[in-house]
Amino acid sequence: MADKAQIQAAIKVQGEVVRKLKAEKANKEQIDEEVAKLLELKAQLGGDEGKHQFVLKTAKETLTGKYGEDSKLIYDLKDQGGELLSLRYDLTVPFARYLAMNKITNIKRYHIAKVYRRDNPAMTRGRYREFYQCDFDIAGQYDPMIPDAECLKIVHEILSELELGDFRIKVNDRRILDGMFAVCGVPDEKFRTICSTVDKLDKMAWEDVKNEMVKDKGLSEEVADQIGNYVSMQGGMDLAERLLQDPKLSQSKQACAGLMDMKQLFSYLELFQVTDKVVFDLSLARGLDYYTGIIYEAVLMQTLPAPTPTSQEQNGAVGEDAGVSVGSVAGGGRYDGLVGMFDPKGKKVPCVGVSIGIERIFSIMEQKAEASAEKVRTTETQVLVASAQKNLLEERLRLTAELWNAGIKAEVMYKKNPKLLSQLQHCEETGIPLVAILGEQELKDGVVKLRTVATREEADVSRAELVNEIKKRTSES
Amino acid sequence: MADKAQIQAAIKVQGEVVRKLKAEKANKEQIDEEVAKLLELKAQLGGDEGKHQFVLKTAKETLTGKYGEDSKLIYDLKDQGGELLSLRYDLTVPFARYLAMNKITNIKRYHIAKVYRRDNPAMTRGRYREFYQCDFDIAGQYDPMIPDAECLKIVHEILSELELGDFRIKVNDRRILDGMFAVCGVPDEKFRTICSTVDKLDKMAWEDVKNEMVKDKGLSEEVADQIGNYVSMQGGMDLAERLLQDPKLSQSKQACAGLMDMKQLFSYLELFQVTDKVVFDLSLARGLDYYTGIIYEAVLMQTLPAPTPTSQEQNGAVGEDAGVSVGSVAGGGRYDGLVGMFDPKGKKVPCVGVSIGIERIFSIMEQKAEASAEKVRTTETQVLVASAQKNLLEERLRLTAELWNAGIKAEVMYKKNPKLLSQLQHCEETGIPLVAILGEQELKDGVVKLRTVATREEADVSRAELVNEIKKRTSES
């Protein structure tokens, strides 16, 4: 964000613009637009630090100051009015803005939509600049850790049901991290930047992380080593209990608050039967600025073969995750302050949520399907309406409409006289399980020959019974 | 599109840029980027008019020359590289581009996504600058009018099942329009612009449309009147047959081809039982350039109360549809040339599709729901897990997890000790039909008190039977 003096200077200039337009009796629309800009500048100046005021537009300003060092990945654009706009970076900030604009204090919802990052894409691992996210969030003032535990249960359920192989859900708490930094002797103003460095531990060795802390970010070796000691710890409720007794860490009130909540969380996770995959991991740091409490990240344990880097990737962040696991497929945490940043009065709505990387997950599922040579059915069609002889297009269309009207997913080939063989082949290729075959004889007898593609069995079914028979056969399979 | 001389000049300059970079041994990425620009310019120059060549990027150039006079509604943006980009105007052009890029000659799919128009929004009637479209398209070389008839059947089915009131689907054919313009004496180069004017007949009186043809577009009164005679005609298969006998129109080969297909179409529509709502209407013109055959548009007959125009609308296109019907809710047609425009060799893939204005439809459904004071259920939750006494949070969470694991949509309040009354009220407000109530006694007896919210009936159900009982009760309702 611009500093105070800059904003005050801009307000002065903008005030002149408005006065001039009013003096010239310019048209109302133009004046309104300039007044809006003035109010926006004044709002930016706002009250104290914790109480930013925004004119609520889906604009660059909405995204500024929420993503920490990741902000460089925001896609900027200018609209025709010259305003600075950005493409949506994630679904969390827009969700918080939506709650504030509509004064919603209480909601649970999911949202699947596209987001954009100016990152180095890695197609082979399902990493693109434009990609879908799938978010689930619970907003509202509730008793501690209950919605948080539900989010973890949901991640556990999704990753288990999709059969993506073994996985872990790492959890930590922003307050434990901050408390740890404080007792290790990291200066307050360096918490966020050191947090970003810790966040790299899943991709870099401790030695390199330490190097960055000492050489780039100015920590003493001693402080870095103390951090290194803590961030190597992993466990469950037992670790939270042990750290509550830690002579150093227990001196931090906020670390203790985080550790008490962590214990509470694990007790709920036991009830939800998901502790087998959840690990309290002090190295988990997530780079985003908006988290205030629990944070978590799900990683798949399976390792993919190292892909050949493309020339584009060679120019970019090579080595970042070449040949290692697909890594994070979901992440999230608690962000109790974000909605308040968009509310004119700073009214807070506590939130906790999770973001599922569905494109990464899809890319893994596709690779699995390819590897297993399993045939993926590409259609939901239950039955193809076919004919054995020529000149039966009209009869085929009539029967197709009958089936559609009865709620059957039916298909017909768009040819006047398709060969029976090509109709049957179409079913085999696309995985349509049934064929309803019409011929002169069948029409005379008021029946349809119903064929099961897999077994090639055929049986005459009366026209009146056809819908029920198709429903019966497709519900069995 | 820029003219040939401009492009040739640009190619010369760009050639110099590339040569200079190569001489300087600039980095590969930079050279590649400039070479790509050069190739793009050369592609624009391309071969003959009907065989445009594009470097396939999702950029402004993709959208240029596809939308006729509607092009002014395209949102332009610049990316950080300074390239001219646009926001997606519809889903048809991106679909055609996708087919060409992936060499797909055969597909049937739907797509729901956002599109953007720099139009005057009219919130009260569900018209926004950013809105969802829902498209269904059939691509491939097939026998005439079969996929076209299926598209109309789908529109008929959607509008019937949503119970939006009476509707009509107007159909016409670009070839009939062009033939009509030709036999009326409209010069070739004015077909498209006169087509745009005819397209306004659903919003303007004939007198005003004629005025525009004569005063703005330079037709003679006589020519305009001849057009006026045709565009007042409406009918079904009978009209197609009559026009095939029309001494003037039957002189146009392309009009006859269109009329023959129209007859064919109506014969299929009869088999699909949808002729009650489909009208062959010669005034239907749709402004977009890419249609080559049949075109159609669905309109609701119901009239909404005239909303009070907002100040924003007053500045804009007031009167355009103030107090009239909500108008078009779906439209589409055949576009056999569009895919070929994106293919390097101009290879054509015939397509027909329909676009459903889902936000308009939603806005109508919401107004209907409000008017009928019908309670809309806001959740899919089948059962709330509740407790009658204090200190049962853990038991509630345990039961909730049991139900989730069995595939039941269950919810639990995120409070340690919620009052039973507030739990029951939550169900009434959100429409959750069942409550599973736990108490000390129920836990001792191994049962759950299952309450039906609507009737307030309660019955003890054994824990082992609970999942089946919930499934049974929710499938009944």
Interface residues (C-beta under 8 A of the other chain):
Chain A: E29 Y75 D76 L77 K78 D79 Q80 L85 R118 I138 G140 Y142 D143 I146 P147 A149 E150 K153 E157 S267 Y268 L271 F272 Q273 S311 Q312 N315 L393 E394 L397 R398 A401 W404 N405 V412 Y414 K415 K416
Chain B: K28 E29 Y75 D76 L77 K78 D79 Q80 L85 R118 I138 G140 Y142 D143 I146 P147 A149 E150 K153 E157 S267 Y268 L271 F272 Q273 N315 L393 E394 L397 R398 A401 W404 N405 V412 Y414 K415 K416
